[in-house]
Structure formats: structure tokens, C-alpha cells
Amino acid sequence: MATENLNSMGEDKAAAWVPNEEGEDPKESLPFTNKNDLTTVKLYQMGGSPPCIMVQAMFSYADINYEKVDVSFPLKSEISWSTYKKIPIVTLNGLQVNDSYIIFKQLAPLIFGRTITESEAVQIKSVAYEAMIALEAETFENSDAVSKFVDGYVAKDCCTANTMGHVIKLMLPQMASGIRSKNPDLKPFKTHCETFKAAITGKFVGGSEPGPYDIMMYALFAMHKHVKIDMYEEMWKELQLTEWYDSMTGVF
């Protein structure tokens, strides 16, 4: 059973917990009422990983304290205890939840005090499985963006030697090609941004306060800005998303 850090909720509950597969909800509901019930939270992640950055943004927005565990590449020894080998993985009081989309779905009731709506579920799924991979493909096809990305995230990662940074600079364009091959109908990231812009009502998609769609998209924009990748700057201005971005930055 892939659980870790069994704690006060009881070994029986943790031992019976079945971690979810990618794109699938856990078989049982999380046994928490609100975010204050989360006493021991871990995020297993890799530096610069877009889905991991989205989960970090959710934790930051909700002011949830968590331990970040950097997973080394390619061995991933830090998650040897898990049968699920992708990232991100979170453990919530010892209960393992996988996949950024599912993590958002499971955390939303604890953070927003309600279950996400059907439209919100569609929105965050589109970010996790479409917009994010469009961003990755376009970013990793751009040599200047690749250099800034690796120098900003990978080269400073304590788990990664400088030589690995050079290797990753060669790997990322191949990853972009792989994304294109697996997703021949992949829409441009701009199309997803246009859809997002149309969903904003008031200051945010969530209205007067950010919702999960806001947080996920903000994380992707902030990831680029953090390492000064400016390939989308003109698009953001064209779509008039700078005011929304500044409002989101104020929230964080």
C-alpha cells in the first residue's frame, strides 16, 4: 500500500487508503472537513515542473504549510515507496493523492468551503491536460526559453548537477516533439488564454475572489515570469490579462 507518514488519523484508515491513478478520483473521499485538518502535508515535486508549480500555488493561496520534497531525476528514489511514479504526488496526513488535476479537485472543498462546480471541473481539467502541455510544447521549442527555464529552475536545483542541466537543455526540445506527436490536435496556448479571459467575471473567474481556474492559470504565467521568459508578454497585453495578473499577485 503506497501511503507514508501514518499519523493521528489512525493506521487503519491510512492502510486502507488506495492512491488514485492519473485522471481518476480516489475511491474514497478524503476524511477532512477543512484545510485546518491538514497537519502533515508533503509535496513530491521537481523544480520547474508546471503541474508541481500549480499545486504549490494552491498551497500558497490557501496558506497551507507543507514540506517540499525534491524528486531526483532519473532515479526518483524519493518516491520509491509509491507505485505511482509521476509527479506531483501529495500526501495529506499520510494519504497519497496523485495528479495535479485530481489534487486540485480534492483540495477545493477544503480550501473554498465547497465542492467545485461542473464548469470549474471542466476548466481545471482543460488546464491540466491541455493548456499546460501546450505551454510546455511551445516553451520547450523556443531555445531562448529553454535556456532561461533550465538556468532558472534546473541548474539551481540542489538535486541536479550542472552537467545534468546541459543534458536537460538537449532533452526539452525532444520532449516538445513528443508532446506534439502524442497530441496532434493540440491547440495553441493563446487559444486557452482567450478561453480563460472570456471566463473572467469581475476581477477573477471566481468573481470577487480567485477560484481554482484562476490559481492554475496564474501559476503557469508566474512560472514564466519567475525566470524572465517573455515569449507571451505581448499576448497577455493583447488579451488584457495584465490587470488580472496584478490582482492575482496581490492576493498571493
Secondary structure, 3 states (H helix, E strand, C coil): CCCCCCCCCCHHHHHHCCCCCCCCCCCCCCCCCCHHHCCCEEEEECCCCHHHHHHHHHHHHHCCCCEEEECCCCCCHHHCCCCCCCCCEEEECCEEEECHHHHHHHHHHHHHCCCCCHHHHHHHHHHHHHHHHHHHHHHHCCHHHHHHHHHHHHCCCCCCCHHHHHHHHHHHHHHHHHHHHHCCCCCCHHHHHHHHHHHCECCECCECCCCHHHHHHHHHHHHHHHCCCCCCHHHHHHCCCHHHHHHHHHHC
